Amino acid sequence: MAGARLVLPNLASLPQRGDLAARWALARQLGLDAVEMPADLVKSRREERMTGQPIGAVPNEDAVVQLYRPGAGARYVLHTDPGIPRRDGAVVVPELRWNDDRWTAAYASFLVQVAERLGPPPEVVEVHAGRESSVAEVVKAMTALRDRLSAATGAAVTVAVENKPGQAVATVDDILRAAELMNDEDGLGIMLDVPNLWKAGRRRAERGIGSFPHHRLVGMHVHENHRAPALGGAVDWPSVRQLLQRTGRPVLINPEVFHRGELLKALRFVREELLGSAPNPHKGGGP
């Protein structure tokens, strides 16, 4: 088993966006290797009041200063807006527009400003495909984000698309198409949300997991309805374990739950059922 690098998810108890240093300290206490940091569009009435920008806007440089605090030495993943149409009072949050080069460039500038504000560059930027763009347009936008971030930070930043039902990248077939369009380029990949793959079609997921492009697997989200998973649930977890074995290198695993009690159970599941190891005794400190 190649192992994994475990990520502290965006717990509900954490101040949203906020302090990277505090998240990193908690991650190290739990023996984790990186943290998840939200990089959404302006997402609430509170953020609207703070920033002076409307809900759904790409945060500007002043907004980034208000929304984020740095964390020297932290390792983190930026999780961008999931692009789920929703209402906040009378406001309808707009769709992701990866098919619009100007909008994509504005989002890239936002991510650069976040990276500069936080201190270290992100290791991975997770994007969602949305419903308005084709798979080809999404991969083109991912390439633009990678190039802009890598040039601005001087680091090799990877951009990975996450699958979500109802969006352009949802099924194994969509993932295979995205991987094909990535050609042989470095810094592009897939962030597999495991239960989302099963929600997009259980039979297709069970048949398709064997053909998953494991060379493009950057990481995965492990949960069931954002709670700790268990064997015998909706997901065929033994097949996910086999995918990790085929990948042959450490990948990021985010046990994407919302509450700390669920996190401890999810970490135990990952370590014992997916990675085949005893609970990690590491309690922070060191690389």
C-alpha positions in Angstrom: 0.0 0.0 0.0 1.4 3.3 -1.0 -0.1 5.2 1.9 -1.7 8.7 1.8 -1.4 12.2 3.0 -4.3 13.1 5.3 -6.1 16.4 5.1 -8.0 18.3 7.9 -11.4 19.0 6.3 -13.3 22.3 6.6 -15.0 21.5 9.9 -18.1 23.5 10.8 -16.5 24.5 14.1 -13.7 26.3 12.3 -14.0 30.0 11.4 -14.8 30.0 7.7 -11.8 31.0 5.6 -10.0 32.7 8.5 -6.8 31.7 10.1 -4.5 29.2 8.2 -2.1 29.0 11.2 -4.9 27.8 13.5 -6.0 25.2 11.1 -2.5 24.0 10.6 -1.9 23.7 14.4 -5.1 21.6 14.7 -4.0 19.4 11.8 -0.6 18.7 13.4 -2.3 17.9 16.7 -4.3 15.2 14.9 -1.3 13.9 13.0 -2.5 15.2 9.6 -0.4 16.4 6.7 -2.4 19.3 5.2 -5.5 21.4 5.7 -8.4 22.3 3.5 -9.0 26.1 3.0 -12.1 27.4 1.3 -11.7 29.7 -1.7 -15.3 30.3 -2.5 -17.0 33.2 -4.2 -18.6 35.7 -1.8 -21.0 33.3 -0.2 -23.1 34.9 2.5 -24.8 38.0 3.8 -22.0 38.3 6.4 -19.3 38.2 3.7 -21.3 40.7 1.6 -21.3 43.1 4.5 -17.6 42.6 5.2 -16.4 43.0 1.7 -18.9 45.3 0.1 -19.2 42.9 -2.8 -22.4 41.0 -3.8 -23.0 37.4 -3.1 -21.5 35.3 -6.0 -18.8 37.9 -6.8 -15.1 36.9 -7.1 -13.5 38.4 -4.0 -11.2 41.3 -4.7 -7.8 42.0 -3.1 -9.3 44.0 -0.2 -11.8 41.2 0.5 -9.0 38.7 0.6 -7.2 40.7 3.2 -10.4 40.7 5.3 -11.3 37.1 4.8 -7.9 35.3 5.3 -5.0 35.3 7.8 -1.6 33.7 7.0 0.0 30.6 8.3 3.8 30.3 7.7 4.9 26.8 6.9 1.4 25.4 6.5 0.5 22.9 3.8 -2.9 23.3 2.4 -5.4 22.6 -0.4 -7.6 25.3 -1.7 -11.2 24.1 -2.2 -13.0 26.4 -4.6 -16.7 27.1 -4.9 -18.7 24.0 -5.6 -21.0 25.8 -8.0 -24.3 24.6 -6.4 -27.1 27.0 -7.4 -28.6 28.3 -4.2 -30.6 31.2 -2.8 -29.6 33.6 -0.1 -32.8 35.6 0.5 -33.6 37.1 -2.8 -30.2 36.5 -4.3 -29.5 33.6 -6.7 -25.8 32.7 -6.5 -24.5 32.5 -10.1 -23.0 29.4 -11.8 -19.3 28.8 -12.3 -18.3 30.2 -15.7 -15.2 28.3 -16.8 -16.3 28.8 -20.4 -15.7 32.6 -19.9 -12.0 33.4 -20.2 -12.3 36.8 -18.5 -14.2 35.2 -15.5 -11.6 32.4 -15.3 -8.8 35.0 -15.3 -10.5 36.9 -12.5 -10.8 33.7 -10.5 -7.1 33.0 -11.1 -6.2 36.5 -9.8 -8.3 35.8 -6.7 -6.4 32.5 -6.1 -3.1 34.2 -6.5 -4.1 36.9 -4.0 -5.2 34.2 -1.5 -1.9 32.4 -1.9 0.1 35.6 -1.4 -2.1 36.4 1.7 -1.7 33.0 3.3 2.0 32.8 2.8 3.0 29.4 1.3 1.5 28.5 -2.0 -1.3 25.8 -2.1 -0.2 22.3 -3.0 -3.5 21.6 -4.8 -6.4 23.7 -6.0 -9.7 21.8 -6.3 -12.2 23.0 -8.8 -15.7 21.9 -9.7 -16.9 21.7 -13.3 -20.3 23.4 -12.8 -23.2 22.9 -15.2 -22.5 25.6 -17.8 -19.2 24.5 -19.3 -18.1 21.4 -21.3 -15.4 19.1 -20.0 -13.0 20.5 -22.5 -13.7 24.1 -21.3 -13.2 23.0 -17.7 -9.8 21.4 -18.5 -8.8 24.5 -20.5 -9.6 26.7 -17.4 -7.7 24.3 -15.1 -4.7 24.8 -17.3 -5.0 28.5 -17.1 -5.3 28.4 -13.3 -2.3 26.1 -13.0 -0.2 28.4 -15.2 -1.1 31.6 -13.4 -0.6 30.2 -9.9 2.7 28.5 -10.8 4.1 31.6 -12.4 3.0 33.9 -9.5 4.1 31.6 -6.7 7.2 30.0 -8.3 5.9 26.6 -7.1 4.4 23.6 -8.9 0.7 23.9 -8.1 -1.6 21.1 -9.1 -5.2 21.8 -10.2 -7.6 18.9 -9.8 -11.3 18.7 -10.8 -13.8 17.2 -8.3 -16.7 15.1 -9.6 -20.2 16.1 -8.6 -23.6 14.8 -9.8 -25.4 17.1 -12.1 -22.2 18.8 -13.2 -20.0 18.4 -16.3 -17.7 16.0 -14.5 -19.8 13.5 -12.6 -19.3 9.9 -13.8 -16.3 7.7 -14.5 -16.9 8.4 -18.2 -16.7 12.1 -17.5 -13.5 11.6 -15.5 -12.0 9.5 -18.3 -12.8 12.3 -20.8 -11.2 14.9 -18.6 -8.1 12.8 -18.1 -7.8 12.2 -21.8 -8.0 16.0 -22.5 -5.2 16.6 -19.9 -2.9 14.8 -22.3 0.6 14.3 -20.9 0.7 17.7 -19.0 1.9 17.9 -15.4 -0.1 19.7 -12.7 -3.6 18.5 -13.7 -5.6 15.8 -12.2 -8.7 14.4 -10.5 -9.9 14.9 -6.9 -12.2 11.9 -6.6 -15.2 12.5 -4.3 -16.0 8.9 -3.6 -19.6 9.0 -2.6 -20.4 11.5 -5.4 -19.2 8.9 -7.9 -21.7 6.3 -6.5 -24.5 8.9 -6.4 -23.9 9.5 -10.1 -24.7 5.8 -10.7 -24.0 2.9 -8.5 -23.6 0.3 -11.2 -21.5 2.6 -13.4 -19.3 3.4 -10.4 -18.8 -0.3 -9.5 -18.0 -1.1 -13.2 -15.9 1.9 -13.8 -13.7 2.1 -10.7 -11.5 -0.5 -12.3 -10.8 1.7 -15.3 -10.3 4.9 -13.2 -7.3 6.8 -14.6 -5.2 6.3 -11.4 -2.2 8.1 -12.9 -4.3 11.3 -12.7 -5.6 10.6 -9.1 -4.4 13.6 -7.0 -6.6 12.7 -4.0 -10.0 11.7 -2.8 -12.8 12.8 -0.4 -13.8 10.0 1.9 -17.2 10.3 3.7 -20.8 9.2 3.4 -23.2 12.1 3.4 -20.4 14.0 5.2 -20.3 11.6 8.0 -17.8 8.9 8.8 -18.1 6.0 6.4 -18.5 2.3 7.2 -18.2 -0.9 5.4 -21.5 -2.2 4.0 -22.8 1.3 3.2 -23.6 2.8 -0.1 -20.0 2.8 -1.4 -18.0 -0.3 -2.3 -15.0 0.7 -0.1 -12.9 -2.4 -0.9 -12.8 -1.3 -4.5 -11.6 2.1 -3.4 -8.9 0.4 -1.4 -7.9 -1.4 -4.6 -7.7 1.8 -6.5 -5.3 3.3 -3.9 -3.2 0.2 -4.2 -3.1 0.5 -8.0 -2.1 4.2 -7.8 1.2 3.2 -6.3 2.0 6.6 -4.7 0.7 8.7 -1.8 -2.4 10.7 -2.6 -4.3 13.2 -0.5 -7.2 11.8 1.4 -9.7 14.3 2.9 -12.2 12.7 5.3 -14.7 15.4 4.4 -17.0 15.5 7.4 -18.3 18.5 9.2 -17.9 17.7 12.9 -14.8 16.8 14.9 -16.3 13.6 16.5 -17.1 12.3 13.0 -13.6 13.3 11.9 -12.0 11.0 14.5 -14.1 8.1 13.3 -13.5 8.9 9.7 -9.7 9.0 10.3 -9.9 5.6 12.0 -11.8 4.2 9.0 -9.3 5.6 6.5 -6.3 4.3 8.4 -7.7 0.8 9.1 -9.9 0.0 6.2 -8.4 1.9 3.3 -4.7 2.1 4.2 -4.5 -1.0 6.3 -2.6 0.5 9.1 -3.1 1.0 12.8 -4.2 4.4 14.1 -1.4 6.9 13.5 0.4 7.6 16.8 2.0 10.8 15.4 0.8 13.9 17.4 2.3 16.8 15.4 5.7 18.3 14.9 8.2 17.7 12.1 7.5 17.5 8.4 
